[in-house]
Amino acid sequence: MPAYIFKRLLLMIPTLFGIMLLNFVIVQAAPGGPVERMLAQTQGMESDVQARLGGGSDTAMSGSTSESSSSKYKGAQGLDPELVERIEKLYGFDKPAHERFWIMIKSYLSFDFGDSFFRDKSVTDLVLEKMPVSISLGLWSTLIIYMLSIPMGIKKAVNDGSRFDVWTSSVIIVGYAIPGFLFGVLLIVLFAGGSYWDLFPLRGLTSSNYDQLSWFEQILDYAWHLVLPVTAIVVGGFATLTMLTKNSFLDEINKQYVATARAKGLTENRVLYGHVFRNAMLIVIAGMPSALIGIFFTGSMLIEVIFSLDGLGLLGFEAALNRDYPVMFGTLYIFTIVGLLLKLISDLTYVLIDPRIDFESRES
């Protein structure tokens, strides 16, 4: 097993490099980078000045227009070429793309992600600042989803075709059909002072007087703020896991070794949890890394927007809109490493649940 772990860790290096390179190429090809954004803002300020000064400014601008007409940026028309060069140097675009990529990779190896283009903070500080919100949403929603889905999936498999199975399937289908963000809007309308009851807060993870509360009151206040956003995430997330658990258990229950165990006189609980459980849960564990990444980092983005929660999902979304490349690639680097490590942990969990699985022997 140590040799297998070492090989997987080595394999993460080219995988991470390939992901960063592919995304870098795609982003460079996309129009509207940070230089264009700053040029557009500068052009807007120049237009305001021109409107205030009147027609006399047209003559003053004509000279710079002819000088910058050959610029590779459409937004540079009418601007001083020296200003364009200073903006390029500010964002590091005075260097060719391949050189910028190597500089970025070298910095990322030491976890130096640089500073945000449009926020007066480093990328590391931004991630650490937003992380508690995403961890709060992801941790509690994941725990609740698994606590609800696995027992319900097992009960549905044991009682397949019963009245309980039918009505819970109906609830699951409805929950799966309603997007989490839409259900979040419904919760706000019903319970956050939208049109009916004003029972829960609409924004933030804590109240304004949080520091003045006792520790017990702080816990209650924190939980009180999490009820609506976590509920919105759970409703959209538990349906798939419940049906996956049910189908996995049904597949195992119908196998010959289960009939043999029952013929030996083992109790139903012993058969179900002593033999079926570890085999049926393998497929559930296989999907855990992607579920964790989705819930922690991306799945709650719209929920963060709706409930005014400033987390990593909202940070990444705003960085993509603003072409804030250091934030985009810094968060991508961090999320990719976390995802690869979670995948490795998932494989190791396979072995813990079912010792018959041996990745080293399969590779050899």
Secondary structure, 3 states (H helix, E strand, C coil): CHHHHHHHHHHHHHHHHHHHHHHHHHHHHCCCCHHHHHHHHHHHHHHHHHHHHCCHHHHHHHHHHHHHCCCCCHHHCCCCHHHHHHHHHHCCCCCCHHHHHHHHHHHHHCCCCCECCCCCCEHHHHHHHHHHHHHHHHHHHHHHHHHHHHHHHHHHHHCCCCHHHHHHHHHHHHHHHCCHHHHHHHHHHHHECCCCCECCCCCCCCCCCHHHCCHHHHHHHHHHHHHHHHHHHHHHHHHHHHHHHHHHHHHHHCCHHHHHHHHCCCCHHHHHHHHHHHHHHHHHHHCHHHHHHHHHHHCCHHHHHHCCCCCHHHHHHHHHHHCCHHHHHHHHHHHHHHHHHHHHHHHHHHHHHCCCCCHHHHHC
